[in-house]
């Protein structure tokens, strides 16, 4: 039974990896299309870091509020 379970886990993980790969390819393709149409928005490293820090703070605040 453990051989069956490990094979089943392997198949499920493989499917998950495949789904993630397909999703990632779609995201990259959409981003490249957007860039080619001139619709992409570019941020400096400092701006990107500030945006991410703000998002992290928002997420942390939501989780703290639930506790």
C-alpha positions in Angstrom: 0.0 0.0 0.0 2.8 2.4 0.7 4.1 2.0 -2.9 0.6 2.8 -4.2 0.4 5.9 -2.0 3.8 7.2 -2.9 3.0 6.7 -6.6 -0.3 8.5 -6.1 1.4 11.4 -4.3 4.0 11.5 -7.1 1.2 11.8 -9.8 -0.6 14.5 -7.8 2.5 16.5 -7.4 3.3 16.1 -11.1 -0.1 17.4 -12.0 0.2 20.3 -9.6 3.6 21.2 -11.1 2.1 20.9 -14.6 -0.8 23.2 -13.7 1.6 25.7 -12.2 3.9 25.6 -15.2 0.9 26.2 -17.5 -0.3 29.1 -15.3 3.1 30.6 -15.2 3.5 30.4 -19.0 0.1 32.1 -19.4 1.1 34.9 -17.0 4.4 35.5 -18.8 2.6 35.5 -22.2 0.0 38.0 -21.0 2.8 40.2 -19.5 4.8 40.2 -22.8 1.6 41.0 -24.8 0.9 43.9 -22.5 4.5 45.2 -22.9 4.3 45.0 -26.7 1.0 47.0 -26.6 2.7 49.7 -24.5 0.5 49.0 -21.6 3.1 47.8 -19.1 3.9 49.8 -16.0 7.5 49.8 -14.9 8.7 50.7 -11.4 12.1 51.7 -10.0 13.6 49.3 -7.5 12.9 51.7 -4.7 9.2 52.2 -5.8 8.7 48.4 -6.1 10.1 47.8 -2.7 7.9 50.5 -1.2 4.8 49.0 -2.9 5.7 45.5 -1.7 6.3 46.7 1.9 2.9 48.4 1.9 1.2 45.3 0.7 2.9 43.2 3.3 1.9 45.6 6.0 -1.8 45.5 4.8 -1.7 41.7 4.8 -0.2 41.6 8.3 -2.8 44.1 9.6 -5.6 41.9 8.2 -4.3 38.9 10.0 -3.7 40.7 13.2 -7.2 42.0 13.1 -8.6 38.5 12.9 -6.7 37.3 16.0 
